[in-house]
Amino acid sequence: MINCLAIDDEPLALDLLEDFISRVPFLKLVEKCSSAFEALKMMQHENIELLFLDIQMPDITGIQFLKTLESKPKVIFTTAYPEHAIEGFELDATDYLLKPFSFERFLKAVNKASKQIQLQQVSLEPPSKDNSSDEKDFIFIKSGYDTVKVPFKNIKYIQGLKDYVKIHTHDATVLSLVSMKAILNRLPADNFVRVHRSFIVAIDKIDLVQKRRISLGEKEIPIGDTFRKGFIKALDKE
């Protein structure tokens, strides 16, 4: 069941969303909110996974509201103004419903959101005891609709791309919907270290360390000031 909020300053629009949501078995409407401020209060007490968010609202727009959120749920924008579509998608919105929209179009959007949420939940699941990095020499990574086995020894570095990571191995790359923090927690701490906001490297694949960068073959990776101390400490343990 996906917990969702409907946010719109128009009562009729909220009623339509409530009706559409009630027809979808995997959606649970936690609350209808007439402003972003009402929604923010609700999000402080409830685990909200999906927002149906209007853009043009008094006091603060839906886009402005979304930009204020540190931890963003999936968002489906609902609006009568098509000119905001590009900015909406730049904020990683799942979909953009242009009013008036049909139930069929609404269902297409929520199915897309459901798939994204499921992928995120699978990617963030902690490893089971018999699949922990202490006992295994590989990791299973959810990539799209597939689950890929990636041996630790094959990983050269991992690159963060917003909500995704790209795992670079000797002969391939694997893209997964998971955070840098979550993927780092599933790797052996004695060989993988975060050196930058956007990079995790395998220590045994490093060829050269300079003041501000690391070389792994022809690939150069920057060393972030925030991570420099931890990186040097990890090298000293080798």
Secondary structure, DSSP 8 states (H G I E B T S, - for coil): -EEEEEE-S-HHHHHHHHHHHHT-TTEEEEEEESSHHHHHHHHTTS---EEEEES--SSS-HHHHHHH-SS--EEEEEES-GGGHHHHHHTT-SEEEESS--HHHHHHHHHHHHHHHHHHHHHHS---GGG-TTT-SEEEEEETTEEEEEEGGGEEEEEEETTEEEEEESS-EEEES--HHHHHTTS-TTTEEEEETTEEEEGGG--EE-SSEEEETTEEEE--GGGHHHHHHHHHT-
